[in-house]
């Protein structure tokens, strides 16, 4: 094979490979549903954790189902890759996420100072926990846990702010769906 022909073949192969890789990583090919896990979704607060992919899925049950269950867990995933998880537990007292017995849940735990609703909260590098009164027909108190996949990359300090934003959006929606009066 001549040098010129070899260069043309290598160039064509390189271009073909570059085009195929570009097609595979073409961004978000999915749309978010209006509601998941029993509550409306807010794309703006989920945005930092929505990775490129083809298929968005909701795995698990509604976090607000009232049946005999005292807790519900629901995961959001892209192409079978977990991105955000929501868990709600109906409990009989308020649990302080800053208590020593809750430390195991967090990496670099810090108290959430300005919850936009009554309750106690903490945020870590990959999750948050909020305990709040409900005084509704199905629960006296709620514990809400939001967990994200740190493999989405980016700055941990920014993730913590984004986790708080998801939490501040999620908890009031759960309380409303459960008819909480407090």
TAWO-V862775 format. One record per pair of residues at least 24 apart in sequence whose C-alpha atoms are under 6 Angstrom apart, sorted by the first residue. I is the first residue (numbers start at 1). GAP is how many residues later the second one is. D is the distance in Angstrom with one decimal. If there is no record, write none. Layout:
# TAWO-V862775
i & gap & d
I & GAP & D
I & GAP & D
This chain:
# TAWO-V862775
i & gap & d
27 & 25 & 4.6
28 & 24 & 4.5
28 & 25 & 5.1
29 & 24 & 6.0
29 & 25 & 4.7
30 & 24 & 5.4
30 & 25 & 5.5
30 & 26 & 5.9
37 & 25 & 4.1
37 & 26 & 5.5
37 & 37 & 5.6
38 & 24 & 4.6
45 & 121 & 5.4
55 & 24 & 5.1
63 & 25 & 5.7
83 & 65 & 5.6
83 & 66 & 5.1
84 & 63 & 5.7
84 & 64 & 4.5
85 & 61 & 5.7
85 & 62 & 5.0
86 & 59 & 5.9
86 & 60 & 4.9
87 & 57 & 5.7
87 & 58 & 5.0
88 & 55 & 5.7
88 & 56 & 4.5
89 & 53 & 5.6
89 & 54 & 5.1
90 & 49 & 5.4
90 & 51 & 6.0
90 & 52 & 4.8
91 & 50 & 5.3
91 & 51 & 5.8
92 & 48 & 5.8
92 & 49 & 5.9
93 & 48 & 5.9
94 & 37 & 5.8
95 & 36 & 5.8
97 & 24 & 5.9
97 & 25 & 5.7
125 & 35 & 5.9
133 & 49 & 5.7
134 & 46 & 4.5
134 & 48 & 5.1
135 & 45 & 5.4
135 & 46 & 5.5
135 & 47 & 5.6
136 & 43 & 5.6
136 & 44 & 4.2
136 & 45 & 5.8
